[in-house]
Structures are given as structure tokens and as C-alpha cells.
């Protein structure tokens, strides 16, 4: 019985991890498509991303780099919203 319980627990952890990976891949796919359609950016890589609680939901913010060298900051407050994209430009003081 103990072995069955342990295996069931491992199975639940694997399902949770798989679900988290699928959710991460979903937002990345949406971000990639939005960058291409709105900004003509072919995503090279995600520079950084962080998830943080905002009320009772998780918000995302980060920065991406396009193949052509441009960088965009992105934010999304709710999972069903579009990303807000802002071009990063060097500032001169």
C-alpha cells in the first residue's frame, strides 16, 4: 500500500510539472506570435522573465531580444490579456 501511495504521489507531481511546462510554453507561443505580428520581431531569446502575484492572479513581465537586435519589455497582467510591448531604447544622460 505504501508503494502505491508513493507512486501515486510521484504521478501527481509529474502531472503538475507537465501542466506548468505546458502553461509556460503557451504564453511563450502567444508572446512570439504577438511580437511577430505587431512589431515584426522574430524572437531570438527571452532575456529575463518574472512572474509575480497581482491580486489573486499571476502577472508576467520581462524582456525579449529579436533576431535584428531590438529588445522589447513585455508585461501581461492577466492570462487572457494581450502582452503590452514597449521598445527598449538606449538612454543618454
N, CA, C and O atoms as CSV, one atom per row, in Angstrom:
chain,resi,resn,atom,element,x,y,z
A,1,UNK,N,N,0.817,-1.190,0.000
A,1,UNK,CA,C,0.000,0.000,0.000
A,1,UNK,C,C,0.864,1.258,0.000
A,1,UNK,O,O,0.560,2.223,-0.701
A,2,UNK,N,N,1.929,1.246,0.778
A,2,UNK,CA,C,2.807,2.405,0.853
A,2,UNK,C,C,3.437,2.697,-0.492
A,2,UNK,O,O,3.563,3.856,-0.886
A,3,UNK,N,N,3.833,1.648,-1.199
A,3,UNK,CA,C,4.445,1.810,-2.517
A,3,UNK,C,C,3.453,2.441,-3.480
A,3,UNK,O,O,3.818,3.330,-4.249
A,4,UNK,N,N,2.212,1.998,-3.448
A,4,UNK,CA,C,1.170,2.545,-4.320
A,4,UNK,C,C,0.955,4.022,-4.013
A,4,UNK,O,O,0.833,4.835,-4.929
A,5,UNK,N,N,0.908,4.370,-2.742
A,5,UNK,CA,C,0.728,5.766,-2.346
A,5,UNK,C,C,1.895,6.629,-2.810
A,5,UNK,O,O,1.692,7.749,-3.279
A,6,UNK,N,N,3.115,6.115,-2.681
A,6,UNK,CA,C,4.289,6.865,-3.125
A,6,UNK,C,C,4.277,7.059,-4.633
A,6,UNK,O,O,4.580,8.144,-5.128
A,7,UNK,N,N,3.927,6.012,-5.359
A,7,UNK,CA,C,3.870,6.111,-6.815
A,7,UNK,C,C,2.779,7.081,-7.256
A,7,UNK,O,O,2.968,7.837,-8.209
A,8,UNK,N,N,1.651,7.064,-6.576
A,8,UNK,CA,C,0.570,7.991,-6.899
A,8,UNK,C,C,1.014,9.425,-6.648
A,8,UNK,O,O,0.707,10.317,-7.440
A,9,UNK,N,N,1.731,9.654,-5.557
A,9,UNK,CA,C,2.251,10.997,-5.260
A,9,UNK,C,C,3.216,11.468,-6.316
A,9,UNK,O,O,3.172,12.629,-6.723
A,10,UNK,N,N,4.093,10.582,-6.771
A,10,UNK,CA,C,5.043,10.927,-7.841
A,10,UNK,C,C,4.306,11.237,-9.123
A,10,UNK,O,O,4.684,12.150,-9.857
A,11,UNK,N,N,3.248,10.480,-9.398
A,11,UNK,CA,C,2.452,10.722,-10.603
A,11,UNK,C,C,1.791,12.085,-10.569
A,11,UNK,O,O,1.741,12.771,-11.589
A,12,UNK,N,N,1.280,12.494,-9.408
A,12,UNK,CA,C,0.647,13.809,-9.269
A,12,UNK,C,C,1.668,14.929,-9.457
A,12,UNK,O,O,1.361,15.955,-10.063
A,13,UNK,N,N,2.876,14.733,-8.940
A,13,UNK,CA,C,3.928,15.734,-9.121
A,13,UNK,C,C,4.302,15.864,-10.585
A,13,UNK,O,O,4.518,16.972,-11.077
A,14,UNK,N,N,4.380,14.751,-11.279
A,14,UNK,CA,C,4.723,14.767,-12.705
A,14,UNK,C,C,3.638,15.471,-13.509
A,14,UNK,O,O,3.939,16.226,-14.433
A,15,UNK,N,N,2.377,15.226,-13.162
A,15,UNK,CA,C,1.270,15.893,-13.854
A,15,UNK,C,C,1.312,17.389,-13.611
A,15,UNK,O,O,1.108,18.168,-14.542
A,16,UNK,N,N,1.574,17.808,-12.375
A,16,UNK,CA,C,1.656,19.232,-12.049
A,16,UNK,C,C,2.809,19.894,-12.792
A,16,UNK,O,O,2.656,21.000,-13.309
A,17,UNK,N,N,3.962,19.230,-12.851
A,17,UNK,CA,C,5.125,19.776,-13.556
A,17,UNK,C,C,4.839,19.866,-15.047
A,17,UNK,O,O,5.210,20.848,-15.689
A,18,UNK,N,N,4.190,18.865,-15.599
A,18,UNK,CA,C,3.833,18.864,-17.023
A,18,UNK,C,C,2.858,19.994,-17.326
A,18,UNK,O,O,2.981,20.660,-18.355
A,19,UNK,N,N,1.902,20.214,-16.450
A,19,UNK,CA,C,0.933,21.295,-16.629
A,19,UNK,C,C,1.613,22.655,-16.576
A,19,UNK,O,O,1.281,23.543,-17.361
A,20,UNK,N,N,2.556,22.828,-15.663
A,20,UNK,CA,C,3.290,24.096,-15.549
A,20,UNK,C,C,4.119,24.355,-16.804
A,20,UNK,O,O,4.186,25.488,-17.281
A,21,UNK,N,N,4.753,23.306,-17.341
A,21,UNK,CA,C,5.534,23.457,-18.580
A,21,UNK,C,C,4.631,23.815,-19.746
A,21,UNK,O,O,4.989,24.658,-20.568
A,22,UNK,N,N,3.466,23.187,-19.830
A,22,UNK,CA,C,2.524,23.472,-20.917
A,22,UNK,C,C,2.041,24.913,-20.833
A,22,UNK,O,O,1.932,25.585,-21.858
A,23,UNK,N,N,1.749,25.401,-19.623
A,23,UNK,CA,C,1.312,26.788,-19.449
A,23,UNK,C,C,2.421,27.753,-19.849
A,23,UNK,O,O,2.150,28.772,-20.485
A,24,UNK,N,N,3.674,27.448,-19.485
A,24,UNK,CA,C,4.805,28.289,-19.848
A,24,UNK,C,C,4.978,28.322,-21.360
A,24,UNK,O,O,5.203,29.389,-21.932
A,25,UNK,N,N,4.879,27.182,-22.010
A,25,UNK,CA,C,5.019,27.139,-23.456
A,25,UNK,C,C,3.898,27.914,-24.137
A,25,UNK,O,O,4.120,28.526,-25.182
A,26,UNK,N,N,2.700,27.897,-23.561
A,26,UNK,CA,C,1.567,28.613,-24.144
A,26,UNK,C,C,1.807,30.110,-24.148
A,26,UNK,O,O,1.612,30.755,-25.179
A,27,UNK,N,N,2.228,30.690,-23.016
A,27,UNK,CA,C,2.427,32.145,-23.011
A,27,UNK,C,C,3.594,32.532,-23.907
A,27,UNK,O,O,3.569,33.597,-24.523
A,28,UNK,N,N,4.612,31.687,-23.988
A,28,UNK,CA,C,5.748,31.993,-24.860
A,28,UNK,C,C,5.322,31.967,-26.327
A,28,UNK,O,O,5.765,32.803,-27.114
A,29,UNK,N,N,4.481,31.030,-26.692
A,29,UNK,CA,C,3.981,30.958,-28.066
A,29,UNK,C,C,3.147,32.187,-28.392
A,29,UNK,O,O,3.291,32.768,-29.467
A,30,UNK,N,N,2.279,32.586,-27.475
A,30,UNK,CA,C,1.447,33.773,-27.686
A,30,UNK,C,C,2.321,35.011,-27.807
A,30,UNK,O,O,2.095,35.842,-28.687
A,31,UNK,N,N,3.317,35.148,-26.934
A,31,UNK,CA,C,4.234,36.291,-26.989
A,31,UNK,C,C,4.985,36.309,-28.319
A,31,UNK,O,O,5.100,37.360,-28.950
A,32,UNK,N,N,5.488,35.170,-28.745
A,32,UNK,CA,C,6.223,35.067,-30.011
A,32,UNK,C,C,5.346,35.524,-31.184
A,32,UNK,O,O,5.800,36.279,-32.043
A,33,UNK,N,N,4.097,35.067,-31.218
A,33,UNK,CA,C,3.181,35.433,-32.296
A,33,UNK,C,C,2.833,36.922,-32.256
A,33,UNK,O,O,2.769,37.575,-33.297
A,34,UNK,N,N,2.612,37.449,-31.065
A,34,UNK,CA,C,2.271,38.869,-30.927
A,34,UNK,C,C,3.448,39.755,-31.340
A,34,UNK,O,O,3.249,40.772,-32.005
A,35,UNK,N,N,4.656,39.387,-30.958
A,35,UNK,CA,C,5.838,40.157,-31.359
A,35,UNK,C,C,5.973,40.193,-32.881
A,35,UNK,O,O,6.254,41.239,-33.466
A,36,UNK,N,N,5.773,39.048,-33.504
A,36,UNK,CA,C,5.914,38.972,-34.959
A,36,UNK,C,C,4.837,39.803,-35.655
A,36,UNK,O,O,5.140,40.553,-36.584
A,37,UNK,N,N,3.592,39.679,-35.219
A,37,UNK,CA,C,2.504,40.362,-35.918
A,37,UNK,C,C,2.469,41.862,-35.644
A,37,UNK,O,O,2.184,42.642,-36.552
A,38,UNK,N,N,2.753,42.283,-34.413
A,38,UNK,CA,C,2.642,43.703,-34.066
A,38,UNK,C,C,3.930,44.491,-34.289
A,38,UNK,O,O,3.882,45.676,-34.620
A,39,UNK,N,N,5.070,43.848,-34.111
A,39,UNK,CA,C,6.336,44.577,-34.154
A,39,UNK,C,C,7.319,44.070,-35.198
A,39,UNK,O,O,8.416,44.614,-35.322
A,40,UNK,N,N,6.950,43.042,-35.949
A,40,UNK,CA,C,7.860,42.496,-36.952
A,40,UNK,C,C,9.117,41.906,-36.340
A,40,UNK,O,O,10.185,41.927,-36.953
A,41,UNK,N,N,8.991,41.387,-35.149
A,41,UNK,CA,C,10.127,40.847,-34.394
A,41,UNK,C,C,10.111,39.328,-34.440
A,41,UNK,O,O,9.127,38.694,-34.058
A,42,UNK,N,N,11.202,38.754,-34.907
A,42,UNK,CA,C,11.388,37.306,-34.815
A,42,UNK,C,C,12.189,37.073,-33.531
A,42,UNK,O,O,13.340,37.493,-33.420
A,43,UNK,N,N,11.573,36.410,-32.584
A,43,UNK,CA,C,12.160,36.233,-31.255
A,43,UNK,C,C,13.450,35.425,-31.322
A,43,UNK,O,O,13.476,34.307,-31.837
A,44,UNK,N,N,14.527,36.018,-30.787
A,44,UNK,CA,C,15.806,35.301,-30.673
A,44,UNK,C,C,15.856,34.572,-29.341
A,44,UNK,O,O,16.108,33.368,-29.292
A,45,UNK,N,N,15.611,35.314,-28.247
A,45,UNK,CA,C,15.527,34.680,-26.937
A,45,UNK,C,C,14.897,35.611,-25.912
A,45,UNK,O,O,14.789,36.821,-26.114
A,46,UNK,N,N,14.490,35.009,-24.820
A,46,UNK,CA,C,13.923,35.760,-23.706
A,46,UNK,C,C,15.084,36.130,-22.795
A,46,UNK,O,O,15.776,35.256,-22.274
A,47,UNK,N,N,15.295,37.431,-22.604
A,47,UNK,CA,C,16.405,37.918,-21.782
A,47,UNK,C,C,16.129,37.599,-20.316
A,47,UNK,O,O,16.987,37.051,-19.624
A,48,UNK,N,N,14.930,37.944,-19.844
A,48,UNK,CA,C,14.514,37.559,-18.493
A,48,UNK,C,C,12.997,37.587,-18.426
A,48,UNK,O,O,12.333,38.247,-19.225
A,49,UNK,N,N,12.476,36.874,-17.476
A,49,UNK,CA,C,11.038,36.874,-17.219
A,49,UNK,C,C,10.833,36.655,-15.735
A,49,UNK,O,O,11.565,35.898,-15.098
A,50,UNK,N,N,9.831,37.324,-15.195
A,50,UNK,CA,C,9.466,37.050,-13.803
A,50,UNK,C,C,7.958,37.055,-13.684
A,50,UNK,O,O,7.255,37.810,-14.357
A,51,UNK,N,N,7.496,36.206,-12.825
A,51,UNK,CA,C,6.080,36.075,-12.533
A,51,UNK,C,C,5.876,36.582,-11.115
A,51,UNK,O,O,6.660,36.271,-10.219
A,52,UNK,N,N,4.831,37.355,-10.914
A,52,UNK,CA,C,4.587,37.884,-9.576
A,52,UNK,C,C,3.094,37.958,-9.315
A,52,UNK,O,O,2.302,38.118,-10.244
A,53,UNK,N,N,2.709,37.842,-8.048
A,53,UNK,CA,C,1.279,37.917,-7.727
A,53,UNK,C,C,0.768,39.346,-7.883
A,53,UNK,O,O,1.417,40.309,-7.476
A,54,UNK,N,N,-0.407,39.451,-8.479
A,54,UNK,CA,C,-1.080,40.740,-8.640
A,54,UNK,C,C,-2.534,40.489,-8.298
A,54,UNK,O,O,-3.309,40.018,-9.131
A,55,UNK,N,N,-2.895,40.805,-7.071
A,55,UNK,CA,C,-4.221,40.453,-6.581
A,55,UNK,C,C,-4.307,38.947,-6.437
A,55,UNK,O,O,-3.475,38.336,-5.766
A,56,UNK,N,N,-5.306,38.344,-7.061
A,56,UNK,CA,C,-5.470,36.893,-6.960
A,56,UNK,C,C,-5.002,36.171,-8.226
A,56,UNK,O,O,-5.419,35.042,-8.482
A,57,UNK,N,N,-4.150,36.805,-9.009
A,57,UNK,CA,C,-3.651,36.195,-10.247
A,57,UNK,C,C,-2.147,36.390,-10.361
A,57,UNK,O,O,-1.556,37.138,-9.581
A,58,UNK,N,N,-1.527,35.726,-11.322
A,58,UNK,CA,C,-0.098,35.844,-11.576
A,58,UNK,C,C,0.124,36.720,-12.801
A,58,UNK,O,O,-0.443,36.459,-13.862
A,59,UNK,N,N,0.934,37.743,-12.665
A,59,UNK,CA,C,1.284,38.618,-13.780
A,59,UNK,C,C,2.691,38.264,-14.258
A,59,UNK,O,O,3.480,37.671,-13.522
A,60,UNK,N,N,2.989,38.635,-15.493
A,60,UNK,CA,C,4.300,38.373,-16.085
A,60,UNK,C,C,4.918,39.678,-16.556
A,60,UNK,O,O,4.219,40.581,-17.014
A,61,UNK,N,N,6.229,39.766,-16.438
A,61,UNK,CA,C,6.956,40.860,-17.058
A,61,UNK,C,C,8.339,40.344,-17.427
A,61,UNK,O,O,8.841,39.393,-16.828
A,62,UNK,N,N,8.941,40.976,-18.409
A,62,UNK,CA,C,10.266,40.544,-18.818
A,62,UNK,C,C,10.765,41.331,-20.010
A,62,UNK,O,O,10.225,42.382,-20.356
A,63,UNK,N,N,11.801,40.804,-20.629
A,63,UNK,CA,C,12.412,41.432,-21.797
A,63,UNK,C,C,12.784,40.348,-22.797
A,63,UNK,O,O,13.229,39.262,-22.426
A,64,UNK,N,N,12.592,40.665,-24.072
A,64,UNK,CA,C,12.948,39.744,-25.149
A,64,UNK,C,C,13.890,40.444,-26.119
A,64,UNK,O,O,13.924,41.672,-26.198
A,65,UNK,N,N,14.652,39.640,-26.854
A,65,UNK,CA,C,15.550,40.167,-27.884
A,65,UNK,C,C,15.148,39.549,-29.216
A,65,UNK,O,O,14.928,38.342,-29.316
A,66,UNK,N,N,15.056,40.399,-30.239
A,66,UNK,CA,C,14.714,39.960,-31.588
A,66,UNK,C,C,15.997,39.587,-32.334
A,66,UNK,O,O,17.100,39.949,-31.923
A,67,UNK,N,N,15.832,38.866,-33.424
A,67,UNK,CA,C,16.977,38.488,-34.244
A,67,UNK,C,C,17.718,39.723,-34.751
A,67,UNK,O,O,18.941,39.699,-34.889
A,68,UNK,N,N,16.979,40.807,-35.032
A,68,UNK,CA,C,17.608,42.029,-35.555
A,68,UNK,C,C,18.250,42.899,-34.471
A,68,UNK,O,O,18.751,43.981,-34.775
A,69,UNK,N,N,18.243,42.442,-33.202
A,69,UNK,CA,C,18.911,43.160,-32.124
A,69,UNK,C,C,18.006,44.045,-31.284
A,69,UNK,O,O,18.412,44.484,-30.208
A,70,UNK,N,N,16.794,44.320,-31.743
A,70,UNK,CA,C,15.880,45.126,-30.923
A,70,UNK,C,C,15.486,44.347,-29.675
A,70,UNK,O,O,15.466,43.117,-29.669
A,71,UNK,N,N,15.174,45.092,-28.624
A,71,UNK,CA,C,14.688,44.483,-27.391
A,71,UNK,C,C,13.373,45.137,-27.010
A,71,UNK,O,O,13.181,46.339,-27.196
A,72,UNK,N,N,12.474,44.327,-26.474
A,72,UNK,CA,C,11.176,44.805,-26.023
A,72,UNK,C,C,10.947,44.358,-24.592
A,72,UNK,O,O,11.236,43.217,-24.232
A,73,UNK,N,N,10.420,45.276,-23.773
A,73,UNK,CA,C,9.908,44.897,-22.458
A,73,UNK,C,C,8.477,44.442,-22.679
A,73,UNK,O,O,7.762,45.013,-23.503
A,74,UNK,N,N,8.053,43.419,-21.951
A,74,UNK,CA,C,6.673,42.960,-22.052
A,74,UNK,C,C,6.072,42.806,-20.671
A,74,UNK,O,O,6.764,42.501,-19.700
A,75,UNK,N,N,4.770,43.023,-20.606
A,75,UNK,CA,C,4.018,42.800,-19.373
A,75,UNK,C,C,2.666,42.203,-19.751
A,75,UNK,O,O,2.129,42.460,-20.829
A,76,UNK,N,N,2.141,41.413,-18.849
A,76,UNK,CA,C,0.789,40.876,-19.014
A,76,UNK,C,C,0.217,40.680,-17.626
A,76,UNK,O,O,0.761,39.927,-16.818
A,77,UNK,N,N,-0.897,41.371,-17.349
A,77,UNK,CA,C,-1.486,41.314,-16.019
A,77,UNK,C,C,-2.427,40.131,-15.821
A,77,UNK,O,O,-2.566,39.625,-14.708
A,78,UNK,N,N,-3.074,39.692,-16.900
A,78,UNK,CA,C,-3.991,38.555,-16.807
A,78,UNK,C,C,-3.703,37.598,-17.949
A,78,UNK,O,O,-3.298,38.017,-19.033
A,79,UNK,N,N,-3.912,36.318,-17.704
A,79,UNK,CA,C,-3.579,35.292,-18.686
A,79,UNK,C,C,-4.343,35.461,-19.994
A,79,UNK,O,O,-3.834,35.075,-21.047
A,80,UNK,N,N,-5.537,36.022,-19.961
A,80,UNK,CA,C,-6.328,36.161,-21.182
A,80,UNK,C,C,-6.124,37.513,-21.882
A,80,UNK,O,O,-6.786,37.788,-22.883
A,81,UNK,N,N,-5.230,38.348,-21.379
A,81,UNK,CA,C,-4.935,39.642,-21.988
A,81,UNK,C,C,-3.778,39.532,-22.969
A,81,UNK,O,O,-2.971,38.605,-22.898
A,82,UNK,N,N,-3.710,40.492,-23.885
A,82,UNK,CA,C,-2.539,40.601,-24.759
A,82,UNK,C,C,-1.374,41.124,-23.931
A,82,UNK,O,O,-1.566,41.713,-22.867
A,83,UNK,N,N,-0.172,40.902,-24.431
A,83,UNK,CA,C,1.015,41.463,-23.798
A,83,UNK,C,C,1.129,42.933,-24.183
A,83,UNK,O,O,0.812,43.314,-25.310
A,84,UNK,N,N,1.581,43.749,-23.246
A,84,UNK,CA,C,1.964,45.130,-23.579
A,84,UNK,C,C,3.433,45.082,-23.951
A,84,UNK,O,O,4.261,44.570,-23.198
A,85,UNK,N,N,3.744,45.620,-25.114
A,85,UNK,CA,C,5.115,45.589,-25.624
A,85,UNK,C,C,5.647,47.001,-25.728
A,85,UNK,O,O,4.982,47.883,-26.272
A,86,UNK,N,N,6.842,47.221,-25.211
A,86,UNK,CA,C,7.471,48.538,-25.280
A,86,UNK,C,C,8.908,48.372,-25.738
A,86,UNK,O,O,9.683,47.627,-25.139
A,87,UNK,N,N,9.253,49.075,-26.806
A,87,UNK,CA,C,10.604,49.020,-27.349
A,87,UNK,C,C,11.593,49.606,-26.358
A,87,UNK,O,O,11.371,50.695,-25.828
A,88,UNK,N,N,12.675,48.900,-26.104
A,88,UNK,CA,C,13.743,49.409,-25.231
A,88,UNK,C,C,14.704,50.216,-26.094
A,88,UNK,O,O,15.212,49.727,-27.103
A,89,UNK,N,N,14.937,51.420,-25.697
A,89,UNK,CA,C,15.875,52.271,-26.428
A,89,UNK,C,C,16.939,52.728,-25.460
A,89,UNK,O,O,16.663,52.985,-24.289
A,90,UNK,N,N,18.154,52.828,-25.956
A,90,UNK,CA,C,19.218,53.326,-25.071
A,90,UNK,C,C,18.929,54.762,-24.658
A,90,UNK,O,O,18.469,55.569,-25.465
A,91,UNK,N,N,19.196,55.068,-23.421
A,91,UNK,CA,C,19.003,56.445,-22.954
A,91,UNK,C,C,20.370,57.112,-22.768
A,91,UNK,O,O,21.352,56.481,-22.378
A,92,UNK,N,N,20.389,58.373,-23.056
A,92,UNK,CA,C,21.632,59.148,-22.925
A,92,UNK,C,C,21.402,60.182,-21.837
A,92,UNK,O,O,20.414,60.916,-21.868
A,93,UNK,N,N,22.310,60.239,-20.882
A,93,UNK,CA,C,22.186,61.193,-19.792
A,93,UNK,C,C,23.113,62.375,-20.017
A,93,UNK,O,O,23.152,63.294,-19.198
